[in-house]
């Protein structure tokens, strides 16, 4: 349960507007632009959007995070906040073009990332570069030590 004194302090730091608009956090933000507010010394600061979610909907389910439907890290409007997983949040970021790799259109060697032109593991790996690397390794294995030294 959130104490009334915390709630009063919290809402004093919010530019509250119409229900469909973002309610902007006006106080301290972290390096990613998300609002933060101190709770107590033991717990330390919490993210403002998470505090807003918990004040309106109760505790967050285990393993869930608070996601913004509006893509505004300073927004604390409970109508714009939803519980979800990290995977759902990353999928949102990719779909909306906010993920660091969502805007990358080609590999470091310049091959375009088109459907079927890359492998998807923990990140994207260019198929053309992977095949060239494998071909180079096969050629190296077939050379003798003298041939390798001569090629350097």
N, CA, C and O atoms as a GROMACS GRO file, in nm:
protein
  608
    1UNK      N    1   0.085  -0.119   0.000
    1UNK     CA    2   0.000   0.000   0.000
    1UNK      C    3   0.089   0.125   0.000
    1UNK      O    4   0.188   0.132   0.073
    2UNK      N    5   0.054   0.221  -0.081
    2UNK     CA    6   0.129   0.345  -0.094
    2UNK      C    7   0.076   0.446   0.009
    2UNK      O    8  -0.045   0.471   0.013
    3UNK      N    9   0.163   0.504   0.091
    3UNK     CA   10   0.118   0.603   0.189
    3UNK      C   11   0.063   0.729   0.120
    3UNK      O   12   0.109   0.766   0.012
    4UNK      N   13  -0.035   0.795   0.184
    4UNK     CA   14  -0.094   0.916   0.128
    4UNK      C   15   0.009   1.026   0.110
    4UNK      O   16   0.002   1.103   0.014
    5UNK      N   17   0.106   1.033   0.201
    5UNK     CA   18   0.209   1.138   0.190
    5UNK      C   19   0.292   1.119   0.062
    5UNK      O   20   0.331   1.216  -0.002
    6UNK      N   21   0.318   0.992   0.027
    6UNK     CA   22   0.393   0.964  -0.096
    6UNK      C   23   0.310   1.004  -0.217
    6UNK      O   24   0.361   1.067  -0.309
    7UNK      N   25   0.181   0.968  -0.216
    7UNK     CA   26   0.093   1.001  -0.329
    7UNK      C   27   0.085   1.152  -0.350
    7UNK      O   28   0.089   1.199  -0.464
    8UNK      N   29   0.073   1.228  -0.242
    8UNK     CA   30   0.065   1.374  -0.253
    8UNK      C   31   0.196   1.430  -0.311
    8UNK      O   32   0.194   1.518  -0.397
    9UNK      N   33   0.307   1.379  -0.263
    9UNK     CA   34   0.438   1.423  -0.314
    9UNK      C   35   0.454   1.385  -0.461
    9UNK      O   36   0.508   1.461  -0.540
   10UNK      N   37   0.406   1.267  -0.496
   10UNK     CA   38   0.415   1.217  -0.633
   10UNK      C   39   0.337   1.308  -0.728
   10UNK      O   40   0.392   1.358  -0.826
   11UNK      N   41   0.207   1.330  -0.698
   11UNK     CA   42   0.122   1.407  -0.790
   11UNK      C   43   0.161   1.554  -0.798
   11UNK      O   44   0.125   1.621  -0.895
   12UNK      N   45   0.234   1.604  -0.700
   12UNK     CA   46   0.284   1.742  -0.707
   12UNK      C   47   0.391   1.757  -0.815
   12UNK      O   48   0.423   1.869  -0.855
   13UNK      N   49   0.446   1.646  -0.860
   13UNK     CA   50   0.553   1.647  -0.961
   13UNK      C   51   0.502   1.608  -1.100
   13UNK      O   52   0.582   1.576  -1.189
   14UNK      N   53   0.370   1.611  -1.119
   14UNK     CA   54   0.310   1.566  -1.245
   14UNK      C   55   0.232   1.680  -1.310
   14UNK      O   56   0.154   1.748  -1.243
   15UNK      N   57   0.253   1.700  -1.439
   15UNK     CA   58   0.175   1.795  -1.519
   15UNK      C   59   0.055   1.716  -1.573
   15UNK      O   60   0.059   1.660  -1.682
   16UNK      N   61  -0.053   1.714  -1.492
   16UNK     CA   62  -0.170   1.632  -1.523
   16UNK      C   63  -0.259   1.706  -1.623
   16UNK      O   64  -0.293   1.823  -1.603
   17UNK      N   65  -0.297   1.636  -1.730
   17UNK     CA   66  -0.379   1.695  -1.835
   17UNK      C   67  -0.503   1.611  -1.857
   17UNK      O   68  -0.547   1.541  -1.767
   18UNK      N   69  -0.561   1.618  -1.977
   18UNK     CA   70  -0.682   1.541  -2.009
   18UNK      C   71  -0.652   1.391  -1.999
   18UNK      O   72  -0.536   1.352  -2.016
   19UNK      N   73  -0.752   1.307  -1.973
   19UNK     CA   74  -0.729   1.164  -1.954
   19UNK      C   75  -0.660   1.094  -2.072
   19UNK      O   76  -0.586   0.998  -2.052
   20UNK      N   77  -0.684   1.141  -2.195
   20UNK     CA   78  -0.623   1.075  -2.310
   20UNK      C   79  -0.481   1.126  -2.340
   20UNK      O   80  -0.410   1.066  -2.421
   21UNK      N   81  -0.440   1.235  -2.276
   21UNK     CA   82  -0.307   1.292  -2.299
   21UNK      C   83  -0.204   1.231  -2.204
   21UNK      O   84  -0.240   1.170  -2.102
   22UNK      N   85  -0.076   1.248  -2.238
   22UNK     CA   86   0.032   1.207  -2.148
   22UNK      C   87   0.036   1.301  -2.029
   22UNK      O   88   0.020   1.422  -2.043
   23UNK      N   89   0.058   1.245  -1.911
   23UNK     CA   90   0.078   1.323  -1.790
   23UNK      C   91   0.227   1.324  -1.764
   23UNK      O   92   0.285   1.223  -1.723
   24UNK      N   93   0.290   1.438  -1.788
   24UNK     CA   94   0.436   1.448  -1.788
   24UNK      C   95   0.494   1.459  -1.648
   24UNK      O   96   0.449   1.539  -1.566
   25UNK      N   97   0.596   1.376  -1.622
   25UNK     CA   98   0.671   1.380  -1.496
   25UNK      C   99   0.763   1.501  -1.505
   25UNK      O  100   0.838   1.513  -1.602
   26UNK      N  101   0.758   1.591  -1.406
   26UNK     CA  102   0.834   1.717  -1.413
   26UNK      C  103   0.956   1.720  -1.322
   26UNK      O  104   1.029   1.819  -1.321
   27UNK      N  105   0.979   1.614  -1.247
   27UNK     CA  106   1.091   1.612  -1.152
   27UNK      C  107   1.209   1.533  -1.209
   27UNK      O  108   1.227   1.529  -1.331
   28UNK      N  109   1.285   1.472  -1.125
   28UNK     CA  110   1.408   1.401  -1.160
   28UNK      C  111   1.383   1.288  -1.260
   28UNK      O  112   1.284   1.216  -1.252
   29UNK      N  113   1.477   1.276  -1.355
   29UNK     CA  114   1.471   1.165  -1.452
   29UNK      C  115   1.606   1.094  -1.453
   29UNK      O  116   1.708   1.151  -1.417
   30UNK      N  117   1.604   0.967  -1.496
   30UNK     CA  118   1.729   0.893  -1.505
   30UNK      C  119   1.794   0.917  -1.642
   30UNK      O  120   1.745   0.997  -1.721
   31UNK      N  121   1.903   0.847  -1.670
   31UNK     CA  122   1.979   0.868  -1.793
   31UNK      C  123   1.902   0.828  -1.919
   31UNK      O  124   1.942   0.864  -2.030
   32UNK      N  125   1.792   0.754  -1.903
   32UNK     CA  126   1.711   0.712  -2.017
   32UNK      C  127   1.584   0.797  -2.033
   32UNK      O  128   1.503   0.772  -2.122
   33UNK      N  129   1.569   0.897  -1.947
   33UNK     CA  130   1.455   0.988  -1.956
   33UNK      C  131   1.333   0.946  -1.877
   33UNK      O  132   1.229   1.011  -1.886
   34UNK      N  133   1.343   0.839  -1.799
   34UNK     CA  134   1.230   0.793  -1.718
   34UNK      C  135   1.231   0.866  -1.584
   34UNK      O  136   1.335   0.882  -1.521
   35UNK      N  137   1.111   0.910  -1.541
   35UNK     CA  138   1.099   0.978  -1.413
   35UNK      C  139   1.134   0.886  -1.298
   35UNK      O  140   1.116   0.764  -1.306
   36UNK      N  141   1.184   0.945  -1.191
   36UNK     CA  142   1.213   0.866  -1.072
   36UNK      C  143   1.180   0.949  -0.948
   36UNK      O  144   1.186   1.072  -0.950
   37UNK      N  145   1.147   0.878  -0.842
   37UNK     CA  146   1.109   0.944  -0.717
   37UNK      C  147   1.159   0.858  -0.601
   37UNK      O  148   1.154   0.736  -0.606
   38UNK      N  149   1.206   0.926  -0.497
   38UNK     CA  150   1.256   0.855  -0.378
   38UNK      C  151   1.136   0.805  -0.298
   38UNK      O  152   1.034   0.873  -0.285
   39UNK      N  153   1.152   0.684  -0.244
   39UNK     CA  154   1.048   0.629  -0.158
   39UNK      C  155   1.095   0.637  -0.014
   39UNK      O  156   1.048   0.721   0.063
   40UNK      N  157   1.186   0.552   0.022
   40UNK     CA  158   1.249   0.559   0.154
   40UNK      C  159   1.395   0.517   0.137
   40UNK      O  160   1.435   0.472   0.030
   41UNK      N  161   1.473   0.532   0.241
   41UNK     CA  162   1.617   0.505   0.230
   41UNK      C  163   1.649   0.359   0.203
   41UNK      O  164   1.747   0.329   0.135
   42UNK      N  165   1.568   0.270   0.254
   42UNK     CA  166   1.595   0.127   0.232
   42UNK      C  167   1.569   0.088   0.088
   42UNK      O  168   1.648   0.015   0.028
   43UNK      N  169   1.462   0.134   0.032
   43UNK     CA  170   1.422   0.094  -0.103
   43UNK      C  171   1.488   0.180  -0.210
   43UNK      O  172   1.511   0.132  -0.321
   44UNK      N  173   1.518   0.304  -0.179
   44UNK     CA  174   1.579   0.394  -0.277
   44UNK      C  175   1.477   0.446  -0.376
   44UNK      O  176   1.356   0.427  -0.356
   45UNK      N  177   1.523   0.513  -0.483
   45UNK     CA  178   1.428   0.570  -0.579
   45UNK      C  179   1.361   0.461  -0.663
   45UNK      O  180   1.418   0.354  -0.687
   46UNK      N  181   1.238   0.489  -0.706
   46UNK     CA  182   1.164   0.400  -0.796
   46UNK      C  183   1.130   0.478  -0.922
   46UNK      O  184   1.130   0.601  -0.922
   47UNK      N  185   1.102   0.406  -1.029
   47UNK     CA  186   1.061   0.470  -1.153
   47UNK      C  187   0.920   0.527  -1.135
   47UNK      O  188   0.832   0.460  -1.081
   48UNK      N  189   0.901   0.649  -1.180
   48UNK     CA  190   0.774   0.718  -1.159
   48UNK      C  191   0.658   0.647  -1.227
   48UNK      O  192   0.548   0.640  -1.170
   49UNK      N  193   0.678   0.593  -1.347
   49UNK     CA  194   0.567   0.525  -1.415
   49UNK      C  195   0.528   0.397  -1.342
   49UNK      O  196   0.412   0.357  -1.343
   50UNK      N  197   0.625   0.333  -1.280
   50UNK     CA  198   0.594   0.212  -1.202
   50UNK      C  199   0.515   0.249  -1.076
   50UNK      O  200   0.420   0.180  -1.040
   51UNK      N  201   0.555   0.359  -1.010
   51UNK     CA  202   0.481   0.404  -0.892
   51UNK      C  203   0.337   0.440  -0.929
   51UNK      O  204   0.244   0.407  -0.856
   52UNK      N  205   0.319   0.506  -1.043
   52UNK     CA  206   0.184   0.542  -1.089
   52UNK      C  207   0.102   0.416  -1.115
   52UNK      O  208  -0.015   0.408  -1.076
   53UNK      N  209   0.162   0.318  -1.180
   53UNK     CA  210   0.092   0.192  -1.208
   53UNK      C  211   0.047   0.126  -1.077
   53UNK      O  212  -0.068   0.085  -1.063
   54UNK      N  213   0.140   0.117  -0.981
   54UNK     CA  214   0.108   0.050  -0.854
   54UNK      C  215   0.004   0.125  -0.773
   54UNK      O  216  -0.076   0.064  -0.703
   55UNK      N  217   0.003   0.259  -0.782
   55UNK     CA  218  -0.099   0.336  -0.709
   55UNK      C  219  -0.238   0.310  -0.767
   55UNK      O  220  -0.336   0.314  -0.693
   56UNK      N  221  -0.246   0.283  -0.897
   56UNK     CA  222  -0.377   0.265  -0.960
   56UNK      C  223  -0.421   0.120  -0.975
   56UNK      O  224  -0.540   0.091  -0.966
   57UNK      N  225  -0.327   0.030  -0.997
   57UNK     CA  226  -0.363  -0.108  -1.027
   57UNK      C  227  -0.314  -0.209  -0.923
   57UNK      O  228  -0.347  -0.327  -0.932
   58UNK      N  229  -0.236  -0.165  -0.826
   58UNK     CA  230  -0.182  -0.257  -0.726
   58UNK      C  231  -0.044  -0.308  -0.768
   58UNK      O  232   0.015  -0.261  -0.865
   59UNK      N  233   0.004  -0.406  -0.693
   59UNK     CA  234   0.138  -0.458  -0.718
   59UNK      C  235   0.149  -0.520  -0.856
   59UNK      O  236   0.054  -0.576  -0.910
   60UNK      N  237   0.267  -0.508  -0.910
   60UNK     CA  238   0.298  -0.564  -1.042
   60UNK      C  239   0.315  -0.715  -1.030
   60UNK      O  240   0.382  -0.761  -0.937
   61UNK      N  241   0.258  -0.794  -1.121
   61UNK     CA  242   0.275  -0.939  -1.115
   61UNK      C  243   0.424  -0.977  -1.126
   61UNK      O  244   0.502  -0.905  -1.188
   62UNK      N  245   0.461  -1.088  -1.066
   62UNK     CA  246   0.600  -1.136  -1.067
   62UNK      C  247   0.651  -1.152  -1.211
   62UNK      O  248   0.583  -1.210  -1.296
   63UNK      N  249   0.770  -1.100  -1.236
   63UNK     CA  250   0.833  -1.114  -1.367
   63UNK      C  251   0.783  -1.016  -1.471
   63UNK      O  252   0.822  -1.024  -1.587
   64UNK      N  253   0.697  -0.923  -1.432
   64UNK     CA  254   0.642  -0.825  -1.527
   64UNK      C  255   0.705  -0.689  -1.506
   64UNK      O  256   0.757  -0.658  -1.398
   65UNK      N  257   0.700  -0.608  -1.610
   65UNK     CA  258   0.747  -0.470  -1.604
   65UNK      C  259   0.632  -0.380  -1.647
   65UNK      O  260   0.532  -0.428  -1.701
   66UNK      N  261   0.645  -0.249  -1.625
   66UNK     CA  262   0.543  -0.154  -1.670
   66UNK      C  263   0.588  -0.100  -1.806
   66UNK      O  264   0.698  -0.048  -1.820
   67UNK      N  265   0.499  -0.114  -1.905
   67UNK     CA  266   0.526  -0.066  -2.040
   67UNK      C  267   0.442   0.056  -2.070
   67UNK      O  268   0.330   0.070  -2.019
   68UNK      N  269   0.496   0.147  -2.153
   68UNK     CA  270   0.422   0.265  -2.197
   68UNK      C  271   0.354   0.236  -2.331
   68UNK      O  272   0.420   0.196  -2.426
   69UNK      N  273   0.224   0.256  -2.337
   69UNK     CA  274   0.154   0.243  -2.466
   69UNK      C  275   0.182   0.366  -2.552
   69UNK      O  276   0.167   0.360  -2.675
   70UNK      N  277   0.221   0.476  -2.490
   70UNK     CA  278   0.238   0.604  -2.560
   70UNK      C  279   0.382   0.631  -2.604
   70UNK      O  280   0.406   0.730  -2.674
   71UNK      N  281   0.477   0.548  -2.566
   71UNK     CA  282   0.618   0.566  -2.602
   71UNK      C  283   0.683   0.691  -2.540
   71UNK      O  284   0.786   0.736  -2.589
   72UNK      N  285   0.624   0.746  -2.436
   72UNK     CA  286   0.679   0.864  -2.371
   72UNK      C  287   0.734   0.824  -2.234
   72UNK      O  288   0.656   0.796  -2.143
   73UNK      N  289   0.868   0.820  -2.218
   73UNK     CA  290   0.924   0.773  -2.091
   73UNK      C  291   0.886   0.857  -1.970
   73UNK      O  292   0.891   0.807  -1.857
   74UNK      N  293   0.850   0.983  -1.989
   74UNK     CA  294   0.812   1.070  -1.877
   74UNK      C  295   0.664   1.060  -1.841
   74UNK      O  296   0.620   1.117  -1.741
   75UNK      N  297   0.586   0.988  -1.921
   75UNK     CA  298   0.442   0.978  -1.897
   75UNK      C  299   0.412   0.889  -1.777
   75UNK      O  300   0.466   0.779  -1.765
   76UNK      N  301   0.324   0.939  -1.688
   76UNK     CA  302   0.280   0.862  -1.572
   76UNK      C  303   0.128   0.845  -1.570
   76UNK      O  304   0.070   0.809  -1.468
   77UNK      N  305   0.063   0.872  -1.684
   77UNK     CA  306  -0.081   0.854  -1.695
   77UNK      C  307  -0.112   0.705  -1.685
   77UNK      O  308  -0.067   0.628  -1.770
   78UNK      N  309  -0.187   0.661  -1.583
   78UNK     CA  310  -0.214   0.518  -1.566
   78UNK      C  311  -0.287   0.456  -1.685
   78UNK      O  312  -0.278   0.335  -1.707
   79UNK      N  313  -0.359   0.536  -1.761
   79UNK     CA  314  -0.427   0.486  -1.880
   79UNK      C  315  -0.330   0.453  -1.993
   79UNK      O  316  -0.367   0.382  -2.087
   80UNK      N  317  -0.208   0.503  -1.985
   80UNK     CA  318  -0.106   0.476  -2.086
   80UNK      C  319  -0.009   0.367  -2.043
   80UNK      O  320   0.084   0.333  -2.116
   81UNK      N  321  -0.031   0.310  -1.924
   81UNK     CA  322   0.061   0.211  -1.868
   81UNK      C  323  -0.002   0.072  -1.865
   81UNK      O  324  -0.120   0.057  -1.834
   82UNK      N  325   0.078  -0.028  -1.898
   82UNK     CA  326   0.029  -0.165  -1.899
   82UNK      C  327   0.141  -0.258  -1.852
   82UNK      O  328   0.258  -0.234  -1.880
   83UNK      N  329   0.103  -0.363  -1.779
   83UNK     CA  330   0.202  -0.462  -1.735
   83UNK      C  331   0.234  -0.553  -1.853
   83UNK      O  332   0.146  -0.588  -1.932
   84UNK      N  333   0.360  -0.592  -1.864
   84UNK     CA  334   0.401  -0.682  -1.971
   84UNK      C  335   0.536  -0.742  -1.942
   84UNK      O  336   0.596  -0.717  -1.837
   85UNK      N  337   0.584  -0.820  -2.036
   85UNK     CA  338   0.714  -0.885  -2.021
   85UNK      C  339   0.822  -0.804  -2.092
   85UNK      O  340   0.793  -0.714  -2.170
   86UNK      N  341   0.948  -0.838  -2.064
   86UNK     CA  342   1.059  -0.773  -2.134
   86UNK      C  343   1.050  -0.803  -2.283
   86UNK      O  344   1.078  -0.716  -2.366
   87UNK      N  345   1.011  -0.925  -2.318
   87UNK     CA  346   0.999  -0.964  -2.460
   87UNK      C  347   0.895  -0.878  -2.531
   87UNK      O  348   0.916  -0.834  -2.644
   88UNK      N  349   0.781  -0.854  -2.465
   88UNK     CA  350   0.677  -0.769  -2.524
   88UNK      C  351   0.727  -0.626  -2.541
   88UNK      O  352   0.697  -0.560  -2.641
   89UNK      N  353   0.801  -0.578  -2.443
   89UNK     CA  354   0.855  -0.443  -2.449
   89UNK      C  355   0.955  -0.430  -2.564
   89UNK      O  356   0.952  -0.331  -2.638
   90UNK      N  357   1.042  -0.530  -2.580
   90UNK     CA  358   1.139  -0.528  -2.690
   90UNK      C  359   1.068  -0.536  -2.824
   90UNK      O  360   1.106  -0.466  -2.918
   91UNK      N  361   0.966  -0.620  -2.833
   91UNK     CA  362   0.890  -0.629  -2.958
   91UNK      C  363   0.825  -0.495  -2.992
   91UNK      O  364   0.824  -0.454  -3.108
   92UNK      N  365   0.770  -0.426  -2.891
   92UNK     CA  366   0.713  -0.291  -2.912
   92UNK      C  367   0.820  -0.196  -2.964
   92UNK      O  368   0.797  -0.121  -3.058
   93UNK      N  369   0.937  -0.200  -2.901
   93UNK     CA  370   1.046  -0.111  -2.942
   93UNK      C  371   1.087  -0.137  -3.086
   93UNK      O  372   1.108  -0.042  -3.162
   94UNK      N  373   1.098  -0.263  -3.126
   94UNK     CA  374   1.135  -0.297  -3.263
   94UNK      C  375   1.026  -0.250  -3.360
   94UNK      O  376   1.057  -0.189  -3.462
   95UNK      N  377   0.901  -0.277  -3.328
   95UNK     CA  378   0.789  -0.241  -3.415
   95UNK      C  379   0.780  -0.090  -3.434
   95UNK      O  380   0.745  -0.042  -3.542
   96UNK      N  381   0.810  -0.016  -3.329
   96UNK     CA  382   0.798   0.130  -3.334
   96UNK      C  383   0.927   0.200  -3.374
   96UNK      O  384   0.933   0.323  -3.381
   97UNK      N  385   1.032   0.122  -3.401
   97UNK     CA  386   1.158   0.179  -3.447
   97UNK      C  387   1.241   0.246  -3.339
   97UNK      O  388   1.325   0.331  -3.370
   98UNK      N  389   1.221   0.210  -3.212
   98UNK     CA  390   1.296   0.270  -3.102
   98UNK      C  391   1.413   0.185  -3.056
   98UNK      O  392   1.500   0.234  -2.984
   99UNK      N  393   1.416   0.058  -3.095
   99UNK     CA  394   1.526  -0.030  -3.055
   99UNK      C  395   1.651   0.006  -3.135
   99UNK      O  396   1.641   0.041  -3.252
  100UNK      N  397   1.768  -0.001  -3.070
  100UNK     CA  398   1.892   0.042  -3.136
  100UNK      C  399   1.919  -0.032  -3.266
  100UNK      O  400   1.983   0.024  -3.355
  101UNK      N  401   1.872  -0.156  -3.281
  101UNK     CA  402   1.898  -0.228  -3.406
  101UNK      C  403   1.782  -0.218  -3.505
  101UNK      O  404   1.794  -0.267  -3.617
  102UNK      N  405   1.672  -0.156  -3.466
  102UNK     CA  406   1.556  -0.147  -3.556
  102UNK      C  407   1.584  -0.057  -3.675
  102UNK      O  408   1.526  -0.077  -3.782
  103UNK      N  409   1.671   0.041  -3.658
  103UNK     CA  410   1.698   0.135  -3.766
  103UNK      C  411   1.820   0.095  -3.849
  103UNK      O  412   1.852   0.162  -3.948
  104UNK      N  413   1.889  -0.012  -3.812
  104UNK     CA  414   2.006  -0.058  -3.887
  104UNK      C  415   1.954  -0.134  -4.009
  104UNK      O  416   1.883  -0.234  -3.994
  105UNK      N  417   1.990  -0.089  -4.127
  105UNK     CA  418   1.936  -0.149  -4.249
  105UNK      C  419   2.037  -0.236  -4.324
  105UNK      O  420   2.002  -0.302  -4.421
  106UNK      N  421   2.163  -0.235  -4.279
  106UNK     CA  422   2.264  -0.318  -4.346
  106UNK      C  423   2.369  -0.362  -4.245
  106UNK      O  424   2.383  -0.304  -4.137
  107UNK      N  425   2.444  -0.467  -4.283
  107UNK     CA  426   2.550  -0.516  -4.196
  107UNK      C  427   2.670  -0.420  -4.203
  107UNK      O  428   2.671  -0.332  -4.289
  108UNK      N  429   2.769  -0.435  -4.116
  108UNK     CA  430   2.886  -0.345  -4.118
  108UNK      C  431   2.961  -0.344  -4.252
  108UNK      O  432   3.030  -0.246  -4.284
  109UNK      N  433   2.948  -0.451  -4.330
  109UNK     CA  434   3.016  -0.456  -4.461
  109UNK      C  435   2.929  -0.400  -4.573
  109UNK      O  436   2.971  -0.397  -4.689
  110UNK      N  437   2.807  -0.356  -4.541
  110UNK     CA  438   2.721  -0.292  -4.639
  110UNK      C  439   2.616  -0.379  -4.704
  110UNK      O  440   2.540  -0.330  -4.787
  111UNK      N  441   2.608  -0.508  -4.670
  111UNK     CA  442   2.503  -0.594  -4.726
  111UNK      C  443   2.369  -0.556  -4.664
  111UNK      O  444   2.358  -0.546  -4.542
  112UNK      N  445   2.265  -0.533  -4.747
  112UNK     CA  446   2.136  -0.491  -4.690
  112UNK      C  447   2.068  -0.604  -4.612
  112UNK      O  448   2.077  -0.721  -4.648
  113UNK      N  449   2.001  -0.565  -4.504
  113UNK     CA  450   1.922  -0.661  -4.426
  113UNK      C  451   1.785  -0.670  -4.491
  113UNK      O  452   1.696  -0.589  -4.463
  114UNK      N  453   1.768  -0.769  -4.576
  114UNK     CA  454   1.640  -0.796  -4.641
  114UNK      C  455   1.587  -0.928  -4.587
  114UNK      O  456   1.664  -1.007  -4.533
  115UNK      N  457   1.458  -0.954  -4.600
  115UNK     CA  458   1.408  -1.084  -4.553
  115UNK      C  459   1.485  -1.199  -4.618
  115UNK      O  460   1.500  -1.205  -4.740
  116UNK      N  461   1.535  -1.290  -4.534
  116UNK     CA  462   1.611  -1.405  -4.581
  116UNK      C  463   1.759  -1.379  -4.601
  116UNK      O  464   1.834  -1.470  -4.635
  117UNK      N  465   1.804  -1.254  -4.580
  117UNK     CA  466   1.946  -1.223  -4.603
  117UNK      C  467   2.028  -1.225  -4.474
  117UNK      O  468   2.147  -1.193  -4.476
  118UNK      N  469   1.966  -1.262  -4.364
  118UNK     CA  470   2.039  -1.265  -4.237
  118UNK      C  471   1.986  -1.378  -4.148
  118UNK      O  472   1.874  -1.426  -4.165
  119UNK      N  473   2.070  -1.418  -4.054
  119UNK     CA  474   2.033  -1.516  -3.951
  119UNK      C  475   1.994  -1.439  -3.827
  119UNK      O  476   2.054  -1.336  -3.795
  120UNK      N  477   1.893  -1.488  -3.755
  120UNK     CA  478   1.848  -1.421  -3.633
  120UNK      C  479   1.881  -1.511  -3.515
  120UNK      O  480   1.812  -1.612  -3.493
  121UNK      N  481   1.985  -1.477  -3.438
  121UNK     CA  482   2.019  -1.549  -3.316
  121UNK      C  483   1.996  -1.453  -3.201
  121UNK      O  484   1.882  -1.416  -3.175
  122UNK      N  485   2.100  -1.413  -3.133
  122UNK     CA  486   2.084  -1.312  -3.029
  122UNK      C  487   2.077  -1.174  -3.093
  122UNK      O  488   2.036  -1.077  -3.028
  123UNK      N  489   2.116  -1.164  -3.218
  123UNK     CA  490   2.109  -1.043  -3.298
  123UNK      C  491   2.104  -1.085  -3.443
  123UNK      O  492   2.090  -1.204  -3.473
  124UNK      N  493   2.116  -0.990  -3.534
  124UNK     CA  494   2.116  -1.025  -3.676
  124UNK      C  495   2.258  -1.053  -3.722
  124UNK      O  496   2.351  -0.980  -3.688
  125UNK      N  497   2.275  -1.158  -3.801
  125UNK     CA  498   2.404  -1.190  -3.861
  125UNK      C  499   2.383  -1.204  -4.011
  125UNK      O  500   2.299  -1.282  -4.056
  126UNK      N  501   2.459  -1.127  -4.087
  126UNK     CA  502   2.447  -1.124  -4.232
  126UNK      C  503   2.480  -1.262  -4.291
  126UNK      O  504   2.585  -1.320  -4.260
  127UNK      N  505   2.392  -1.313  -4.374
  127UNK     CA  506   2.413  -1.444  -4.436
  127UNK      C  507   2.534  -1.440  -4.530
  127UNK      O  508   2.615  -1.533  -4.529
  128UNK      N  509   2.547  -1.334  -4.611
  128UNK     CA  510   2.660  -1.324  -4.705
  128UNK      C  511   2.793  -1.320  -4.630
  128UNK      O  512   2.888  -1.387  -4.671
  129UNK      N  513   2.800  -1.244  -4.521
  129UNK     CA  514   2.925  -1.237  -4.443
  129UNK      C  515   2.954  -1.371  -4.375
  129UNK      O  516   3.069  -1.413  -4.369
  130UNK      N  517   2.850  -1.438  -4.323
  130UNK     CA  518   2.869  -1.568  -4.258
  130UNK      C  519   2.922  -1.670  -4.357
  130UNK      O  520   3.012  -1.747  -4.324
  131UNK      N  521   2.866  -1.673  -4.479
  131UNK     CA  522   2.912  -1.767  -4.582
  131UNK      C  523   3.055  -1.736  -4.624
  131UNK      O  524   3.135  -1.828  -4.644
  132UNK      N  525   3.089  -1.608  -4.639
  132UNK     CA  526   3.225  -1.569  -4.676
  132UNK      C  527   3.324  -1.608  -4.567
  132UNK      O  528   3.434  -1.654  -4.598
  133UNK      N  529   3.286  -1.590  -4.440
  133UNK     CA  530   3.372  -1.627  -4.328
  133UNK      C  531   3.394  -1.779  -4.325
  133UNK      O  532   3.507  -1.824  -4.304
  134UNK      N  533   3.289  -1.857  -4.346
  134UNK     CA  534   3.300  -2.003  -4.348
  134UNK      C  535   3.388  -2.048  -4.464
  134UNK      O  536   3.468  -2.140  -4.449
  135UNK      N  537   3.373  -1.985  -4.581
  135UNK     CA  538   3.454  -2.019  -4.697
  135UNK      C  539   3.601  -1.989  -4.670
  135UNK      O  540   3.689  -2.068  -4.706
  136UNK      N  541   3.628  -1.876  -4.607
  136UNK     CA  542   3.766  -1.839  -4.574
  136UNK      C  543   3.826  -1.939  -4.476
  136UNK      O  544   3.942  -1.976  -4.489
  137UNK      N  545   3.749  -1.982  -4.378
  137UNK     CA  546   3.798  -2.081  -4.281
  137UNK      C  547   3.826  -2.215  -4.348
  137UNK      O  548   3.924  -2.281  -4.314
  138UNK      N  549   3.741  -2.256  -4.443
  138UNK     CA  550   3.765  -2.381  -4.516
  138UNK      C  551   3.894  -2.373  -4.597
  138UNK      O  552   3.973  -2.468  -4.598
  139UNK      N  553   3.916  -2.261  -4.664
  139UNK     CA  554   4.038  -2.243  -4.743
  139UNK      C  555   4.161  -2.246  -4.653
  139UNK      O  556   4.263  -2.306  -4.689
  140UNK      N  557   4.152  -2.182  -4.538
  140UNK     CA  558   4.266  -2.179  -4.445
  140UNK      C  559   4.303  -2.319  -4.396
  140UNK      O  560   4.420  -2.355  -4.390
  141UNK      N  561   4.200  -2.398  -4.361
  141UNK     CA  562   4.224  -2.532  -4.311
  141UNK      C  563   4.290  -2.621  -4.417
  141UNK      O  564   4.361  -2.715  -4.382
  142UNK      N  565   4.267  -2.593  -4.543
  142UNK     CA  566   4.323  -2.676  -4.650
  142UNK      C  567   4.466  -2.635  -4.686
  142UNK      O  568   4.534  -2.706  -4.761
  143UNK      N  569   4.512  -2.521  -4.635
  143UNK     CA  570   4.649  -2.476  -4.664
  143UNK      C  571   4.748  -2.533  -4.564
  143UNK      O  572   4.713  -2.562  -4.450
  144UNK      N  573   4.870  -2.550  -4.609
  144UNK     CA  574   4.977  -2.592  -4.518
  144UNK      C  575   5.030  -2.470  -4.443
  144UNK      O  576   4.999  -2.357  -4.480
  145UNK      N  577   5.109  -2.493  -4.342
  145UNK     CA  578   5.168  -2.383  -4.262
  145UNK      C  579   5.252  -2.291  -4.349
  145UNK      O  580   5.247  -2.169  -4.333
  146UNK      N  581   5.330  -2.349  -4.442
  146UNK     CA  582   5.416  -2.269  -4.530
  146UNK      C  583   5.332  -2.177  -4.621
  146UNK      O  584   5.367  -2.062  -4.643
  147UNK      N  585   5.221  -2.230  -4.672
  147UNK     CA  586   5.134  -2.150  -4.758
  147UNK      C  587   5.069  -2.036  -4.682
  147UNK      O  588   5.052  -1.926  -4.735
  148UNK      N  589   5.033  -2.062  -4.556
  148UNK     CA  590   4.973  -1.956  -4.473
  148UNK      C  591   5.074  -1.846  -4.448
  148UNK      O  592   5.041  -1.728  -4.462
  149UNK      N  593   5.195  -1.881  -4.412
  149UNK     CA  594   5.300  -1.782  -4.388
  149UNK      C  595   5.329  -1.702  -4.514
  149UNK      O  596   5.351  -1.581  -4.506
  150UNK      N  597   5.329  -1.766  -4.630
  150UNK     CA  598   5.357  -1.698  -4.756
  150UNK      C  599   5.246  -1.602  -4.793
  150UNK      O  600   5.271  -1.501  -4.859
  151UNK      N  601   5.123  -1.631  -4.752
  151UNK     CA  602   5.010  -1.544  -4.789
  151UNK      C  603   5.001  -1.420  -4.702
  151UNK      O  604   4.926  -1.328  -4.735
  152UNK      N  605   5.076  -1.414  -4.593
  152UNK     CA  606   5.072  -1.296  -4.503
  152UNK      C  607   5.155  -1.189  -4.551
  152UNK      O  608   5.163  -1.083  -4.488
   0.00000   0.00000   0.00000
